[in-house]
Amino acid sequence: MSITFFLTSLWEKRILLMFIGKVHTFSLFYFIYGNRLTDNFWMRILKF
């Protein structure tokens, strides 16, 4: 029973880590490119 529980928890952790990894990479990508876009946006506003 403990072995199956350990395996299921390990599998859940793996899925959780994969999900967190995907979200993290997406957020990092969005943060880098979104920051550049917002910087250009703010620079345009401040120029006007």
Backbone hydrogen bonds in HBPLUS format (Angstrom, degrees):
<---DONOR---> <-ACCEPTOR-->    atom                        ^
c    i                          cat <-CA-CA->   ^        H-A-AA   ^      H-
h    n   atom  resd res      DA  || num        DHA   H-A  angle D-A-AA Bond
n    s   type  num  typ     dist DA aas  dist angle  dist       angle   num
A0005-PHE N   A0001-MET O   3.00 MM   4  6.19 158.0  2.05 147.9 154.6     1
A0006-PHE N   A0002-SER O   2.85 MM   4  5.99 152.8  1.92 141.1 148.7     2
A0007-LEU N   A0003-ILE O   2.89 MM   4  6.18 158.4  1.93 150.3 156.0     3
A0008-THR N   A0004-THR O   2.87 MM   4  6.08 162.5  1.90 149.9 154.5     4
A0009-SER N   A0005-PHE O   2.88 MM   4  6.03 158.0  1.93 147.1 153.6     5
A0010-LEU N   A0006-PHE O   2.83 MM   4  5.98 152.0  1.91 144.7 153.2     6
A0011-TRP N   A0007-LEU O   2.83 MM   4  6.06 158.5  1.87 149.3 155.0     7
A0012-GLU N   A0008-THR O   2.84 MM   4  6.05 156.8  1.90 146.4 152.9     8
A0013-LYS N   A0009-SER O   2.82 MM   4  6.01 155.2  1.88 143.7 151.1     9
A0014-ARG N   A0010-LEU O   2.85 MM   4  6.12 150.4  1.93 144.9 153.6    10
A0015-ILE N   A0011-TRP O   2.93 MM   4  6.23 161.0  1.96 150.2 154.5    11
A0016-LEU N   A0012-GLU O   2.79 MM   4  5.97 160.5  1.82 149.8 156.2    12
A0017-LEU N   A0013-LYS O   2.74 MM   4  5.92 157.6  1.78 149.0 155.1    13
A0018-MET N   A0014-ARG O   2.87 MM   4  6.11 156.1  1.93 147.5 154.2    14
A0019-PHE N   A0015-ILE O   2.88 MM   4  6.09 161.2  1.91 150.6 155.7    15
A0020-ILE N   A0016-LEU O   2.78 MM   4  6.00 163.6  1.81 151.7 156.7    16
A0021-GLY N   A0017-LEU O   2.76 MM   4  5.86 155.1  1.82 144.2 151.9    17
A0022-LYS N   A0018-MET O   2.91 MM   4  6.16 157.7  1.96 147.7 153.2    18
A0023-VAL N   A0019-PHE O   2.92 MM   4  6.15 168.5  1.94 153.1 156.5    19
A0024-HIS N   A0020-ILE O   2.71 MM   4  5.80 155.5  1.77 147.6 155.6    20
A0025-THR N   A0021-GLY O   2.87 MM   4  6.03 165.6  1.89 150.9 154.1    21
A0026-PHE N   A0022-LYS O   2.95 MM   4  6.09 160.3  1.99 148.4 154.4    22
A0027-SER N   A0023-VAL O   2.80 MM   4  5.95 159.4  1.84 148.5 154.6    23
A0028-LEU N   A0024-HIS O   2.81 MM   4  5.96 154.1  1.88 147.4 155.1    24
A0029-PHE N   A0025-THR O   2.88 MM   4  6.02 162.3  1.91 146.8 151.6    25
A0030-TYR N   A0026-PHE O   2.79 MM   4  5.98 161.0  1.83 148.4 154.3    26
A0031-PHE N   A0027-SER O   2.70 MM   4  5.79 149.1  1.79 140.8 150.3    27
A0032-ILE N   A0028-LEU O   2.91 MM   4  6.15 163.4  1.94 153.0 156.1    28
A0033-TYR N   A0029-PHE O   3.01 MM   4  6.15 173.6  2.01 155.4 156.2    29
A0034-GLY N   A0030-TYR O   2.57 MM   4  5.16 143.6  1.70 133.8 146.9    30
A0035-ASN N   A0031-PHE O   2.99 MM   4  5.67 149.4  2.09 129.4 137.4    31
A0036-ARG N   A0032-ILE O   3.31 MM   4  6.55 156.4  2.37 138.5 144.1    32
A0037-LEU N   A0033-TYR O   2.95 MM   4  6.20 160.1  1.99 148.2 153.9    33
A0038-THR N   A0034-GLY O   2.82 MM   4  6.00 163.6  1.85 151.7 156.2    34
A0039-ASP N   A0035-ASN O   2.80 MM   4  5.92 150.3  1.89 145.0 154.0    35
A0040-ASN N   A0036-ARG O   2.98 MM   4  6.24 162.2  2.02 149.5 153.2    36
A0041-PHE N   A0037-LEU O   2.90 MM   4  6.09 155.6  1.96 144.7 152.5    37
A0042-TRP N   A0038-THR O   2.77 MM   4  5.97 162.8  1.80 152.5 155.6    38
A0043-MET N   A0039-ASP O   2.86 MM   4  6.01 156.3  1.91 147.8 155.2    39
A0044-ARG N   A0040-ASN O   2.90 MM   4  6.09 153.8  1.97 146.1 152.9    40
A0045-ILE N   A0041-PHE O   3.05 MM   4  6.33 156.2  2.11 145.0 151.5    41
A0046-LEU N   A0042-TRP O   2.83 MM   4  6.01 166.1  1.85 152.9 156.7    42
A0047-LYS N   A0043-MET O   2.90 MM   4  6.00 142.7  2.04 140.5 150.6    43
A0048-PHE N   A0044-ARG O   3.15 MM   4  6.43 151.7  2.23 142.7 149.2    44
